[in-house]
């Protein structure tokens, strides 16, 4: 708009960031109903002392299992814990009505792990971070 004052852009507080998400969720709900309401699928495996040694953080969103993090402590790797967590989350997601799964990983992390479990790469961001790639994978459940 000619002659108008440009907007002032500032750092958002945590409450203001929450308001942004809330506004977007309301907009999405108007368009899609509750199809985009997320349903958590968070799983953990504990060691003999009750401490988390592996876990998965995900949710079902829009009919998709969205895996945000899958972690296995270095001392527990090679025991099938990651595979067990992923299979469990996929089953939980099916129960919640998910038809597919999506996740991302970095080139130094677990591409081969996910490919062996039926995931396919559908996108790559080069130089994210510099010298590496960020990969996006999906799977039909």
Secondary structure, DSSP 8 states (H G I E B T S, - for coil): -TT----------HHHHHHHHHHHHHHHHHHHGGGG--EE--EEEE-TTS-EEEEEEEEEETTEEEEEEEEE-GGGTTSSHHHHHHHHHHHHHHHTT--EEEEEEETTSSHHHHHHTT-EEEEEEESSSTTSEEEEEEEE-
